[in-house]
Amino acid sequence: MSRANKSRAPVRAGSLVVTVFGDVVAPRGGEIAYAGLARVLEAFGVNDSQLRTALSRLVAEKWLASQRVGRSAFYALSDAARHRSAEAEARIYAAAPGAWNGRWCVAILPDLTPNVRESIRKPLSWLGFGAIGPQTMIHPRPDPAALGSLLADIPAGRHPLVVDGVAGPVEAARALVRQGWDLDALGRGYQDFLDAFAPLARAKRGAIDPYEALAGRIRLVHAFRRLALRDPDLPPELLPGDWIGVKARRFAGRIYAHLRPASERWIDANLFNAKGKLPSAAVYARRRFGG
């Protein structure tokens, strides 16, 4: 890994900021100085103007809050963003999925205009629900807390009817999976991810520059995050044999574990919030990918 990576990093600044906050800042209190964030994103070729524009948009969207202390600017996750970040954390950094209890959660959307209906379908899809009809979405095991939070955010009169029940024969369940999710496209995405990061996996396991380790870690998480948040996290019983998503998750976990110690040293030494150096990472961050 080298800083030459900056020239081949076609990433949107705003999306990259969200990745940095989720991976680095959230486990360490949720706030960071602008100067430190700029140093991190410099590795990706994000300049001052691009970063300020991205931060302004995230503040306007109430994803971030900002404050000034003297001449320094600080950015922190909003309360809502902390909640959403925790939900994403569970999906991005999870260990391998466990066994299925043979039940489905079915969300039946009310008969609304297409645009309004899409405003409900979209957040359900973020939780991994698949559509088997214009008003019907299913998932074999959605996260109960995340689903409850999502439903609480939907205005009265637009709530879907959510039903939990036994799925029936596994063959029928697999047919629903083929109807509700495009696993072929997701599988191609995982293969592209493996191909893109294979050189990093083949790199020597010796000493690694802490700044380069942080850049590699963020690049890895940014790429894997896009796939993990599209992945419905289906149980093994409903997936194709030798599902590539399992291989990709284990691969991401190995690379992340390799890069984490050096990257944490750079964070400890260089990143600050309004009170001083960032606090130590929360315990949950040490358990990512089953670590």
C-alpha angles and dihedrals in degrees: 000000000000139000087257083084086081090076094055101044108110094180129138111245095225094051090047091051089054090052092050093049092048097045103033112014105038095060089050101054101292099261132097138173116252091235093058093045089052090053091053094049093046086079088066098047094255108152129206095264093050092048095048091049092049093048092048090054093048090050090049089051088051091240091119135027122209136206137175124224108187106312095336126095123213130193127202137180113261118237091258091048091051088055094048091044090055090051091050090046090060092055101039100046101031122132119238114311118262133226122302124241093213097249134121130213108215123195115196111195121216119251099268136145114289093252094051092044090052090054087063098038094053099060090042089055089052087060089053100262116152125213118237093170140001092275103023128081128172142192130177096219119000119184103267096213093048092047092049091050092049093049090049089057094054113096119247113272093033100069116129120229106250117203129180120203149142113290100215125217114008090233090062090047091053090051089055090050091055089050098045104041136038097224092166092063091044090050091053089051091053091049091052088050092052092047093048095052099037091099090057090051090052093050118113115275094223128104115330129198107253095226091049089047091055092048091049092047093051092045090051094048093044091055095041093044091063090056098039093053090051092046112096090211093232118188117258091252090067099042130087115266114273090015109203092218090072091053092047093050093050090047092051090049093053094049092044091052090051094050100038102079096053093040091052090054090056091048091050092053102039115027126082143177128202091283098048133267116015114266120249116283116271117257093251090064090062090057097057116137088010093300 
